[in-house]
Amino acid sequence: MKIRRALFIASPWITTLSFFLLWEAGCRLFNVPSFVLPAPSAALEALIQYWPGIWVNALQTFLTTLVGFVIAVVFGVALGVAVGASAVLYRALNPLLIGFNSIPKVAVVPILVLWFGIGTVPAIITAFLVAFFPISVNVATGIATMEPELEDVMRSLGASRLDILYRVGLPRSLPYFFASLKIAITLAFVGAVISETVASNQGIGYLMLSASSTFRVPLVFAALLVIAAMGICMYAVAAWFERRHTKWTIRSTEHSRFAVGG
Amino acid sequence: MTEPVAPPESIAVPPAFVSVENASLYYGADSDVLALQDTSFSIARGEFVAVVGPSGCGKSTLLKLISGLSLPTAGRVIVDGQEVRKPLKNIGMAFQNPALLPWRTTIDNLLLPLQVVRPHRHEFGRKRRQYVDHARALLAKVGLEGVDDRFPWQLSGGMQQRVSLCRSLIHDPQILLLDEPFGALDAFTREELWDTLQALWEEQKFTVLLVTHDLTEAVYLADKVLVMSRRPGRVTYSAKIDLPRPRNEDTRFTPAFVEHVRDLRRHIGHARSTP
């Protein structure tokens, strides 16, 4: 039993390590040239070698993501509350929102460049554009799925719509909101990197692009590893934040925590 | 059928506190489903009235009409001398689903109505301590002690329903509206809660309308039981339950009690067979 428990705890490390070991073994066994698929050891080597450059660009991407994410939270919550609290707004905005969310955001980047030039601004806006949607949808869901009985109880106490929103709707949507943050932060990150890849002269996305155009493939993979690691870290922070702020949902089964991806 | 304008001077007919007069209600997207047809009845102040009937007969609709959450398509509803034209502001409600706020402890769930109802909402900050004492006293009366700081998911179904009942009473409501509040509980818990509710009512004599499909429950608790027909719902029979109070487990096995239940059962059967 003890061994099983230890295995359970160590399982994420075991799978991740196995993945890299298999990759390394495959590259060596089949003699894959490093400009096609460098072994993880080669990528690691590149990571160390180019660390000063990678570090600066990673920080740039991180800050871009953070700014885009914060704007997405503010806008996403406002929109989610409005749409969740008003059936009319929900109905009116629904097609527009779904249509907007269906547009691949890479397609928007050239337009943003046209408006704001190459650089950080389009990356921030792209991060914002991909990240606000899941936040809105989740907050709106949390508010709109209020038990009808509870609404009757509140209304027959003389509660205004604002009272109901403040006392029931908003607290009720909190777990949905925190669940959506995990998704939104990773999406914002992807958005920022995509925009940097298409139109920027700084950031980890740009680094990857310029490395691949000069056939420094190990460096490309080193950048990919950094991106993945940063994504995991941001997700972990959001998850920690979620656990900390919505303890009451952990045992309350009727309000299962879920989030919708964008 | 119209209510007499001035009831005769006898104690037998107390003045109506709630009076539903020829009320009909349509609902649905095109307002084409007749939920309630030409219904009239009245409730005296401090009276305990139960409504029974086949499922889907519009029993819950009645509660919505009295609270003003729905307005009648025809006829009118009068509460305390005033025609109901918008939601009343001091009603107590409890449902089959306890509908407690999962992020609030027992005490904080009980305080919710006091944070909303006038005038308490304006005094909440100042009188919080007093309100908390009041909530504790009420919890003690329904046999819930030492659960003040527990969350709903830490309570059993019966305990949650007790909290829900307390929440519907804490603000001293004008009318208590109960929609099958004991429907989802096991038989023993249900019978315990009947006595809890009866004891609270004996003490405070609030005006109650209880919707239920359990005839024993209706006869055990109510002064008057109304039978509703199938949709479109209308009150087809009214039985006065004059069994002495307080009623207890033995009451349920007396011939008079059984006869009341049988009488209601007959009228329900009638209500079911008429289209």
Chai-1 contact restraints between the chains, C-beta under 6 A:
chainA,res_idxA,chainB,res_idxB,connection_type,confidence,min_distance_angstrom,max_distance_angstrom,comment,restraint_id
A,E147,B,A99,contact,1.0,0.0,6.0,A-B,restraint_1
A,E149,B,F95,contact,1.0,0.0,6.0,A-B,restraint_2
A,E149,B,N97,contact,1.0,0.0,6.0,A-B,restraint_3
A,E149,B,A99,contact,1.0,0.0,6.0,A-B,restraint_4
A,L150,B,A99,contact,1.0,0.0,6.0,A-B,restraint_5
A,D152,B,L69,contact,1.0,0.0,6.0,A-B,restraint_6
A,D152,B,M93,contact,1.0,0.0,6.0,A-B,restraint_7
A,V153,B,M93,contact,1.0,0.0,6.0,A-B,restraint_8
A,R155,B,P87,contact,1.0,0.0,6.0,A-B,restraint_9
A,S156,B,S67,contact,1.0,0.0,6.0,A-B,restraint_10
A,S156,B,P87,contact,1.0,0.0,6.0,A-B,restraint_11
A,S156,B,I91,contact,1.0,0.0,6.0,A-B,restraint_12
A,S156,B,M93,contact,1.0,0.0,6.0,A-B,restraint_13
A,L157,B,P113,contact,1.0,0.0,6.0,A-B,restraint_14
A,L157,B,V116,contact,1.0,0.0,6.0,A-B,restraint_15
A,L157,B,V117,contact,1.0,0.0,6.0,A-B,restraint_16
A,G158,B,K89,contact,1.0,0.0,6.0,A-B,restraint_17
A,G158,B,V117,contact,1.0,0.0,6.0,A-B,restraint_18
A,A159,B,V116,contact,1.0,0.0,6.0,A-B,restraint_19
A,D163,B,V116,contact,1.0,0.0,6.0,A-B,restraint_20
A,P171,B,W103,contact,1.0,0.0,6.0,A-B,restraint_21
A,W248,B,P102,contact,1.0,0.0,6.0,A-B,restraint_22
A,W248,B,W103,contact,1.0,0.0,6.0,A-B,restraint_23
A,W248,B,F151,contact,1.0,0.0,6.0,A-B,restraint_24
A,R251,B,W153,contact,1.0,0.0,6.0,A-B,restraint_25
A,S252,B,P102,contact,1.0,0.0,6.0,A-B,restraint_26
A,S252,B,W153,contact,1.0,0.0,6.0,A-B,restraint_27
